[in-house]
Amino acid sequence: MSTYMILRVNGCLERLDEKPTLKDMQKIVAGYIEPIRMGKNTLWVNEFGQLEGLQTNALASQLINKIIVGDAILEIT
């Protein structure tokens, strides 16, 4: 069973009580989702966030050593 955490651009973390639906994930990241694999875990981000000018997400960026923008969802398995 996976655990899901929202990594907000303001640095806040929120744990989700259940697996989010596709619509939930799209709402959280404010657009189409794109998975970024990190071993067994997955970081779900906005596919077009950089083109849309979303704010940098420092916490998510540090996790994968790549610039991530907008709110993201970390799936921990």
TIMI-2910 file (N, C-alpha, C, CB; in pm, 1 decimal, decimal comma, always signed):
<rs>
+----------+----------+----------+----------+----------+----------+----------+----------+----------+----------+----------+----------+------+
!      n_x !      n_y !      n_z !     ca_x !     ca_y !     ca_z !      c_x !      c_y !      c_z !     cb_x !     cb_y !     cb_z ! resn !
+----------+----------+----------+----------+----------+----------+----------+----------+----------+----------+----------+----------+------+
!    +83,8 !   -118,9 !     +0,0 !     +0,0 !     +0,0 !     +0,0 !    +87,1 !   +123,5 !     +0,0 !    -94,7 !     +0,7 !   +120,7 !  Met !
!    +53,5 !   +217,7 !    -83,5 !   +131,6 !   +340,1 !    -97,2 !    +82,6 !   +449,0 !     -2,6 !   +126,4 !   +389,9 !   -240,6 !  Ser !
!   +173,7 !   +540,0 !    +28,5 !   +142,3 !   +661,1 !   +102,8 !   +157,8 !   +777,6 !     +6,2 !   +234,7 !   +677,9 !   +229,5 !  Thr !
!    +67,8 !   +873,4 !    +13,8 !    +70,6 !   +988,5 !    -75,9 !    +86,1 !  +1116,4 !     +4,1 !    -56,8 !   +994,1 !   -161,8 !  Tyr !
!   +182,8 !  +1198,8 !    -37,3 !   +209,7 !  +1326,7 !    +27,2 !   +204,9 !  +1437,2 !    -77,2 !   +346,8 !  +1325,1 !    +99,3 !  Met !
!   +139,0 !  +1548,2 !    -43,8 !   +142,5 !  +1665,7 !   -130,9 !   +258,7 !  +1752,2 !    -85,9 !     +6,9 !  +1745,4 !   -126,8 !  Ile !
!   +343,9 !  +1789,5 !   -179,9 !   +455,7 !  +1879,1 !   -154,2 !   +418,6 !  +2013,7 !   -215,9 !   +591,6 !  +1822,6 !   -213,4 !  Leu !
!   +380,0 !  +2108,1 !   -131,9 !   +334,2 !  +2239,4 !   -177,7 !   +453,0 !  +2331,2 !   -207,9 !   +242,5 !  +2304,2 !    -71,9 !  Arg !
!   +432,2 !  +2426,1 !   -297,1 !   +539,8 !  +2519,4 !   -331,9 !   +578,4 !  +2606,8 !   -213,3 !   +497,8 !  +2607,3 !   -449,6 !  Val !
!   +489,1 !  +2621,9 !   -116,0 !   +521,0 !  +2702,9 !     +1,7 !   +597,8 !  +2623,4 !   +108,3 !   +392,7 !  +2759,1 !    +62,0 !  Asn !
!   +632,7 !  +2496,6 !    +76,0 !   +710,4 !  +2414,5 !   +167,9 !   +627,5 !  +2327,3 !   +260,5 !   +797,0 !  +2501,2 !   +249,1 !  Gly !
!   +497,1 !  +2342,7 !   +259,5 !   +410,0 !  +2260,8 !   +344,6 !   +393,1 !  +2120,8 !   +286,4 !   +272,5 !  +2328,0 !   +361,5 !  Cys !
!   +379,3 !  +2025,1 !   +375,3 !   +351,9 !  +1886,1 !   +337,7 !   +213,6 !  +1848,9 !   +387,9 !   +460,0 !  +1789,0 !   +395,2 !  Leu !
!   +140,5 !  +1773,9 !   +305,8 !     +9,1 !  +1725,8 !   +346,3 !     -0,4 !  +1578,4 !   +311,9 !   -104,9 !  +1806,7 !   +277,5 !  Glu !
!    -38,5 !  +1498,6 !   +409,0 !    -57,3 !  +1355,6 !   +383,4 !   -201,5 !  +1331,6 !   +339,5 !    -23,1 !  +1270,6 !   +510,2 !  Arg !
!   -216,9 !  +1255,6 !   +233,1 !   -350,1 !  +1219,4 !   +185,6 !   -394,4 !  +1092,1 !   +254,8 !   -352,0 !  +1201,7 !    +31,8 !  Leu !
!   -520,3 !  +1085,8 !   +293,1 !   -573,0 !   +970,5 !   +365,4 !   -599,8 !   +850,5 !   +275,6 !   -699,4 !  +1008,7 !   +436,2 !  Asp !
!   -615,5 !   +876,5 !   +145,4 !   -642,4 !   +766,9 !    +52,2 !   -577,0 !   +796,5 !    -82,1 !   -794,9 !   +745,3 !    +34,6 !  Glu !
!   -572,4 !   +694,6 !   -166,4 !   -513,2 !   +709,8 !   -299,2 !   -595,4 !   +810,8 !   -379,5 !   -506,2 !   +572,5 !   -373,3 !  Lys !
!   -529,6 !   +914,5 !   -433,1 !   -605,0 !  +1013,3 !   -510,4 !   -645,2 !   +958,7 !   -647,2 !   -522,7 !  +1141,0 !   -527,5 !  Pro !
!   -759,7 !  +1003,5 !   -695,1 !   -802,8 !   +968,4 !   -830,4 !   -725,0 !  +1053,4 !   -930,2 !   -956,8 !   +988,8 !   -847,8 !  Thr !
!   -735,8 !  +1019,5 !  -1057,2 !   -671,4 !  +1100,3 !  -1161,0 !   -718,4 !  +1244,6 !  -1152,4 !   -700,8 !  +1042,9 !  -1301,1 !  Leu !
!   -848,3 !  +1266,8 !  -1136,9 !   -901,7 !  +1402,9 !  -1126,7 !   -844,8 !  +1475,3 !  -1005,4 !  -1054,8 !  +1399,9 !  -1118,8 !  Lys !
!   -835,1 !  +1404,0 !   -892,5 !   -777,0 !  +1463,2 !   -771,5 !   -633,2 !  +1506,8 !   -797,0 !   -782,3 !  +1363,2 !   -654,1 !  Asp !
!   -555,2 !  +1418,1 !   -861,0 !   -414,5 !  +1448,3 !   -886,9 !   -401,2 !  +1569,1 !   -980,2 !   -343,4 !  +1325,6 !   -948,0 !  Met !
!   -485,8 !  +1575,1 !  -1083,3 !   -481,1 !  +1687,2 !  -1176,3 !   -518,9 !  +1817,5 !  -1106,8 !   -573,8 !  +1661,9 !  -1295,0 !  Gln !
!   -611,3 !  +1810,2 !  -1014,2 !   -649,6 !  +1929,6 !   -938,6 !   -534,4 !  +1976,3 !   -848,8 !   -775,6 !  +1901,4 !   -853,6 !  Lys !
!   -468,5 !  +1882,8 !   -783,6 !   -358,6 !  +1916,3 !   -692,5 !   -242,7 !  +1980,6 !   -768,3 !   -309,9 !  +1790,6 !   -618,2 !  Ile !
!   -203,6 !  +1924,1 !   -882,2 !    -88,8 !  +1977,8 !   -956,9 !   -129,5 !  +2086,9 !  -1055,5 !    -18,3 !  +1865,7 !  -1031,8 !  Val !
!   -258,7 !  +2115,0 !  -1064,1 !   -313,5 !  +2221,6 !  -1149,7 !   -290,1 !  +2195,0 !  -1298,3 !   -251,7 !  +2355,7 !  -1112,0 !  Ala !
!   -315,0 !  +2071,6 !  -1340,8 !   -301,7 !  +2039,4 !  -1482,6 !   -277,9 !  +1891,7 !  -1505,3 !   -189,3 !  +2118,8 !  -1544,0 !  Gly !
!   -231,5 !  +1860,9 !  -1626,4 !   -201,2 !  +1722,0 !  -1660,7 !    -85,3 !  +1671,9 !  -1576,2 !   -168,3 !  +1708,3 !  -1810,9 !  Tyr !
!    -91,2 !  +1545,0 !  -1536,5 !    +13,0 !  +1490,1 !  -1450,0 !   +119,6 !  +1417,9 !  -1531,7 !    -48,1 !  +1394,6 !  -1346,9 !  Ile !
!   +239,4 !  +1421,5 !  -1477,4 !   +354,1 !  +1350,4 !  -1536,0 !   +425,8 !  +1278,0 !  -1422,8 !   +452,2 !  +1449,4 !  -1611,8 !  Glu !
!   +450,6 !  +1147,5 !  -1437,3 !   +521,9 !  +1075,2 !  -1332,6 !   +673,7 !  +1087,5 !  -1349,8 !   +480,7 !   +927,8 !  -1332,8 !  Pro !
!   +742,0 !  +1102,8 !  -1239,6 !   +888,0 !  +1098,9 !  -1238,3 !   +925,5 !   +987,5 !  -1141,3 !   +951,8 !  +1239,2 !  -1195,9 !  Ile !
!   +984,0 !   +881,6 !  -1193,1 !  +1019,6 !   +764,9 !  -1111,1 !  +1144,7 !   +793,7 !  -1029,7 !  +1041,3 !   +640,3 !  -1199,6 !  Arg !
!  +1140,0 !   +751,1 !   -904,2 !  +1253,2 !   +764,8 !   -812,2 !  +1269,4 !   +630,1 !   -742,4 !  +1230,9 !   +882,9 !   -707,5 !  Met !
!  +1327,7 !   +534,2 !   -813,6 !  +1335,1 !   +398,7 !   -759,4 !  +1195,8 !   +341,1 !   -749,4 !  +1404,4 !   +397,5 !   -621,4 !  Gly !
!  +1155,0 !   +301,3 !   -629,7 !  +1021,0 !   +246,8 !   -608,8 !   +915,1 !   +355,8 !   -592,9 !  +1020,5 !   +157,5 !   -486,9 !  Lys !
!   +957,2 !   +477,0 !   -566,0 !   +865,4 !   +588,3 !   -542,1 !   +842,4 !   +668,0 !   -670,4 !   +920,1 !   +680,4 !   -431,4 !  Asn !
!   +735,5 !   +746,9 !   -670,3 !   +702,0 !   +828,1 !   -786,6 !   +665,7 !   +968,5 !   -742,1 !   +586,5 !   +765,1 !   -866,5 !  Thr !
!   +718,0 !  +1067,2 !   -813,6 !   +681,1 !  +1206,5 !   -792,6 !   +590,3 !  +1245,6 !   -908,3 !   +808,0 !  +1300,5 !   -783,4 !  Leu !
!   +467,9 !  +1287,5 !   -877,7 !   +371,2 !  +1327,9 !   -978,9 !   +371,4 !  +1479,6 !   -986,3 !   +228,3 !  +1273,1 !   -946,8 !  Trp !
!   +395,2 !  +1534,0 !  -1106,4 !   +407,5 !  +1678,3 !  -1125,0 !   +319,1 !  +1724,3 !  -1240,9 !   +554,6 !  +1717,4 !  -1150,6 !  Val !
!   +309,3 !  +1856,3 !  -1255,9 !   +236,2 !  +1915,3 !  -1367,6 !   +323,0 !  +1903,7 !  -1492,8 !   +198,2 !  +2064,9 !  -1338,6 !  Asn !
!   +271,0 !  +1835,9 !  -1593,3 !   +347,0 !  +1809,7 !  -1715,8 !   +392,3 !  +1937,8 !  -1785,8 !   +263,4 !  +1726,9 !  -1811,1 !  Glu !
!   +310,8 !  +2042,1 !  -1781,6 !   +342,2 !  +2166,3 !  -1852,2 !   +366,6 !  +2282,7 !  -1756,4 !   +229,7 !  +2201,5 !  -1947,8 !  Phe !
!   +399,4 !  +2251,9 !  -1632,2 !   +416,4 !  +2354,2 !  -1529,1 !   +517,4 !  +2461,7 !  -1562,7 !   +456,1 !  +2290,0 !  -1402,6 !  Gly !
!   +629,8 !  +2423,6 !  -1621,7 !   +731,0 !  +2524,1 !  -1655,8 !   +680,6 !  +2616,2 !  -1766,2 !   +862,0 !  +2456,3 !  -1699,3 !  Gln !
!   +612,7 !  +2560,5 !  -1865,0 !   +556,5 !  +2642,2 !  -1972,8 !   +449,3 !  +2737,2 !  -1920,9 !   +498,2 !  +2552,9 !  -2082,0 !  Leu !
!   +378,0 !  +2693,8 !  -1817,2 !   +272,0 !  +2775,0 !  -1759,1 !   +324,5 !  +2875,6 !  -1657,0 !   +169,0 !  +2685,8 !  -1694,3 !  Glu !
!   +454,7 !  +2870,3 !  -1628,1 !   +515,9 !  +2965,5 !  -1536,7 !   +484,5 !  +2941,9 !  -1390,2 !   +473,9 !  +3101,4 !  -1572,9 !  Gly !
!   +462,2 !  +2816,1 !  -1353,2 !   +434,4 !  +2786,5 !  -1212,5 !   +558,4 !  +2810,8 !  -1126,6 !   +386,3 !  +2640,8 !  -1196,5 !  Leu !
!   +534,6 !  +2838,4 !  -1000,6 !   +640,9 !  +2868,2 !   -904,1 !   +725,7 !  +2744,5 !   -875,9 !   +581,0 !  +2922,0 !   -773,2 !  Gln !
!   +855,0 !  +2764,3 !   -854,3 !   +946,2 !  +2654,2 !   -822,7 !   +908,6 !  +2589,5 !   -690,1 !  +1091,5 !  +2704,0 !   -817,8 !  Thr !
!   +913,9 !  +2457,3 !   -688,2 !   +887,2 !  +2379,5 !   -567,8 !  +1022,7 !  +2331,1 !   -515,6 !   +788,7 !  +2258,4 !   -596,7 !  Asn !
!  +1077,2 !  +2404,0 !   -417,7 !  +1212,3 !  +2375,9 !   -368,3 !  +1224,7 !  +2235,0 !   -310,3 !  +1251,2 !  +2478,2 !   -262,6 !  Ala !
!  +1126,3 !  +2191,8 !   -233,2 !  +1133,6 !  +2060,0 !   -169,7 !  +1133,1 !  +1949,1 !   -273,7 !  +1017,0 !  +2040,9 !    -72,3 !  Leu !
!  +1040,4 !  +1955,1 !   -368,4 !  +1034,0 !  +1853,4 !   -473,5 !  +1160,0 !  +1856,9 !   -559,4 !   +909,1 !  +1874,2 !   -561,3 !  Ala !
!  +1212,0 !  +1975,0 !   -584,7 !  +1333,9 !  +1988,8 !   -665,0 !  +1453,4 !  +1923,8 !   -596,5 !  +1363,5 !  +2136,4 !   -691,8 !  Ser !
!  +1462,2 !  +1938,7 !   -465,3 !  +1572,5 !  +1879,0 !   -390,0 !  +1565,4 !  +1726,5 !   -391,1 !  +1571,7 !  +1929,9 !   -246,1 !  Gln !
!  +1444,8 !  +1672,1 !   -394,0 !  +1429,2 !  +1526,9 !   -393,7 !  +1491,6 !  +1461,0 !   -515,9 !  +1283,0 !  +1490,9 !   -386,1 !  Leu !
!  +1482,5 !  +1526,6 !   -630,5 !  +1530,8 !  +1462,9 !   -753,5 !  +1643,0 !  +1540,5 !   -821,5 !  +1416,7 !  +1446,1 !   -850,0 !  Ile !
!  +1689,0 !  +1649,6 !   -757,7 !  +1799,8 !  +1728,5 !   -811,7 !  +1768,2 !  +1779,2 !   -953,4 !  +1928,9 !  +1644,4 !   -813,2 !  Asn !
!  +1645,4 !  +1826,4 !   -969,2 !  +1596,5 !  +1880,3 !  -1096,0 !  +1491,2 !  +1984,3 !  -1061,3 !  +1537,8 !  +1767,0 !  -1190,2 !  Lys !
!  +1479,9 !  +2089,7 !  -1139,7 !  +1381,6 !  +2193,4 !  -1111,3 !  +1239,8 !  +2138,9 !  -1132,7 !  +1406,4 !  +2317,4 !  -1200,5 !  Ile !
!  +1160,1 !  +2144,8 !  -1026,5 !  +1019,3 !  +2105,9 !  -1030,1 !   +938,6 !  +2229,8 !   -996,4 !   +988,0 !  +1987,5 !   -930,3 !  Ile !
!   +830,0 !  +2250,7 !  -1069,2 !   +745,2 !  +2367,2 !  -1043,3 !   +604,5 !  +2322,3 !  -1006,1 !   +741,0 !  +2460,5 !  -1166,5 !  Val !
!   +538,4 !  +2404,4 !   -928,9 !   +401,7 !  +2376,6 !   -886,6 !   +396,6 !  +2273,0 !   -775,5 !   +319,2 !  +2329,5 !  -1004,4 !  Gly !
!   +277,8 !  +2255,4 !   -721,3 !   +257,3 !  +2153,8 !   -619,4 !   +279,3 !  +2015,7 !   -681,2 !   +115,2 !  +2165,1 !   -557,5 !  Asp !
!   +329,8 !  +1923,0 !   -603,6 !   +359,9 !  +1788,0 !   -652,2 !   +306,5 !  +1685,8 !   -553,4 !   +512,6 !  +1768,8 !   -673,3 !  Ala !
!   +294,0 !  +1563,6 !   -600,3 !   +248,2 !  +1453,0 !   -515,8 !   +357,4 !  +1347,1 !   -511,8 !   +113,5 !  +1392,5 !   -568,7 !  Ile !
!   +398,5 !  +1310,5 !   -391,1 !   +497,7 !  +1204,4 !   -374,2 !   +425,1 !  +1076,7 !   -336,2 !   +604,1 !  +1242,4 !   -266,4 !  Leu !
!   +441,7 !   +974,2 !   -417,5 !   +385,6 !   +841,2 !   -389,6 !   +498,1 !   +754,3 !   -334,4 !   +321,5 !   +776,4 !   -519,1 !  Glu !
!   +484,5 !   +714,2 !   -210,5 !   +586,9 !   +634,1 !   -143,8 !   +536,0 !   +490,9 !   -133,8 !   +621,5 !   +691,7 !     -2,2 !  Ile !
!   +610,3 !   +398,0 !   -194,6 !   +567,4 !   +257,9 !   -192,2 !   +659,4 !   +173,1 !   -107,0 !   +561,7 !   +201,5 !   -333,3 !  Thr !
+----------+----------+----------+----------+----------+----------+----------+----------+----------+----------+----------+----------+------+
</rs>
